[in-house]
Amino acid sequence: MTDTMPATTSNGRTAESVVYLIDDYPDDLLLLRKLCESIGLKVRTFASPTEFLQLADLGAKGCIVVDLMMPQMSGLELHRELASRGSSIPIIVVTAHADAATCREAFKSGVFDFIEKSFNPHELVQVIQKALRHSEDTEHVSRIREQSLINLDRISPREREVMELLAAGKTLKEIGQSLGISVQTASKHRGKLFEKLDVQNEVELFKLLLTVNPDRGRPSAGEASGV
């Protein structure tokens, strides 16, 4: 196994982002490593998915570039194994034996991209950079979600009732009528709610709730059918 870890990248990417390269052909692995290093990316290389699973930090931020066909475990099998372990790291599968059926299977299983080994280096670099941005965005959303859940645990039962009514688009007057409280009291609960959740208005509140539960933004069966 070869590790190459420059401290920073030429495109300003954080030092924690890693491109994990997995291929059982040393020449192909060397080519991929040099390509990534040429633009300042942090790289770790592995000769097999098994070696990767044994030695890599599965919680690290980055992406995986893996050969499709390998003796012990294929690139798609690695993807399924990582998914079973709860990993969402983007996986780019490269292969010298591309066909429509395999491509469909790869995308249906959730791989980030599927590329033939006769790739244009510039094209692969673009895909890798896109995968790294996706990984960073996913981690950022995860951190926001974790903090939002902590903040939501701090609100009182009454504040939670007010929150749900605000999220449903109710005015303070309607909230007061629904809960049997005055508009002024409803306003005080809203103020405490916003303070605890670190939001400024109803729009930010709804964004926070969508981060915690994306299903809130999806129409119900009746709404989707126009009923």
N, C-alpha and C positions, 0 to 999 in steps of 0.2 A: 504494500500500500504506500502511496506517495501523498504527502500533505504539502500544500503550498498555501501560505496564509499571509498575503500582504496586509498591512495594517489598515489601509484605506483603499478606496476605489477611485478611478479617474472620473466616474460620473457622480461622485458624491454619495454613493450608497453607504449605509452604515456598516461598520466593521463586522457586525454579527451575521450579515447575510452571507450564506455559503452556497456555492454551486457544487452539488454532489454528483460526480461523474462515475458511472458504473458500466464497465464493459470488460468482457473476457479477452478481448484482443488488445494487447499492449500498444500496438501501433495506433489503433483508433483512439485509445485512451489518451495517448500522448498528444495526438492531433487536437482532440477536444480540450485538453488541459492548456495547450499553448494558445488556442483560440480564445479561451476565457481569460487567461493571464494577460493576453495582448491588450485587453481593455480594462485591466486592473481589477478583475473580479477575484474574490477569495474562493479557492478551490480545494476540494478534497477528492481523492480518487480511490476507487475500489475495484477489485477484479471480479467481484460477484455480488449479487444481492444479499447472499448469506453473510458475507464479510461486512457489508454495509449495516445490516441489522445487528450484527454483533458489536460493531465498533463506533457507529455514528451516534450523535446526539439527536434522537428522533424529535426532540422538542425544539431544535434550533430553527431559526428563520432562514429561508432560502428556497432552493428548488432542486429537483433531481433530474438529471439527464441520464437515461438508462437504455441499454440495448434491449431490443424486444426478445431475441432468441439467445438464451444462455443455457448451459447444461443443467444446473440444479434448479434454477427458478427463473422464469421469464420476467420481462419487464411488467407485464400485466399482472402476473402473480404477485410481484412485489407490491404493486399498487393496491391489490386486494388485501394483502397482508397489512400494509400500513393503515388502510382504511379500517380494518378490524381492530387496530390498536388505537384508533381515534385520531390518527394523524391527518392533517389537511394540507400537507406540504404539496405544492404543485409538482406534477411529474410530466416530463417531456420524454416520450418514447421515440427512439430512433431505430430504424431497421433497414436492412438491405433487401428485405423480402416483403415489400408492401403490397397489399391487395385490398380491394374494397371491403371484403368481409372483415378482415383484421382491423382495418381502420374504423369501421362501424363499431366493432366490439370494443376497441380502445376508447372511443368517445362515449359510448354508452356506459362504460365502467367508470367514467369520470376523469380520465387523464386530461392534463392541461392542453397538450398538443401531441401530434403524431407526425414525425418527419422522416423522410427517406434519407439514407446515408449519403446519397448523392446530393446532399443539401448545399445550398449557397451559404458560405460562411456568414455573410451579412444577414441572411434570413434567420439563421440559427441564433445569432447574437441578439437580434430583435426579439425573438421568442423567449430567450433566456431572460432578457431584461424585463420583458412584460411579465414573466412568471415571478421574478423577484419583486416587482412592484405589487403584484397580486398578493404575494406572501406577506409583504409589509403591511398592506392595507388590511388583510385578514387579521394580523396580529393587533393592529391599532384598534379595529372594531372589537376584537376580543377583550382588550384592556378596558375600553369604554363600557362594554357590556358588564364586565366584572364589577367595575366601580358603580355602575347604575344599579346593579342588584344589591350592592352593599347599602347604597343610599335608600333604595326602596324599603329595605328592612327597617329603616329608622322612622318611617312615617306611621302615624297613628291610624287606627281603624277609620275614624272620621275623615282624616285627610285622604285616606285611600278611596273612600266614597266620593269625596269631592274630586279627586283625580280622575276617577272613572267617568264621572259626569262631564268634567272638562274635556276629556278625551273624546266623549261622544258629541261634543260641540254645544253643550248647554251653557247658557248665560248664567251669571251669578244669581239673577232673579229666579231663573228656572231651577237652579241648584237649591236655593233657599226654599222654594216651594216643595221640591221633591223630598228634602231632608227635614222640613219643618223647622227651619232656622231663618234668621233674618239675613238680608243681603249683606249687612255689615259683618255678621259672623261668618258667612260664607266667604267673604273677601279676606277675613283674617286667616281662615283655614287655607285659602289659596296662597296667601303670602308665606305662611309657614311651610306649606308643601313645596313651593318654588325654592325657598331657601334650602330646605333639606336635600332637594334633588339637584340643586345648583343649575336651575334653569331660569330664564328671564320672562318667558311668556308661554302661551298655550302651544305655539308652534314648536318651540324647543321641547316642551313636555311630550308632545306626540312623537317627535323624533326619537327621544329617549326611550319611549315605550316601544317604538318600532325596532330599536336596536336590541331590546331585551326579548321582544316577541314579534318577529317579522310578520306573523300571521295576522296581526292587527290591521295591516294594510291591504289584506286581500278581501275581496268582496265575498259576502255569504253566497250560498247556492241560489237564494232567491234574487239577490242583487245581480249576480252574474248572468242569470237567465232573463233579467228584466222584469221579474215578478214584483 
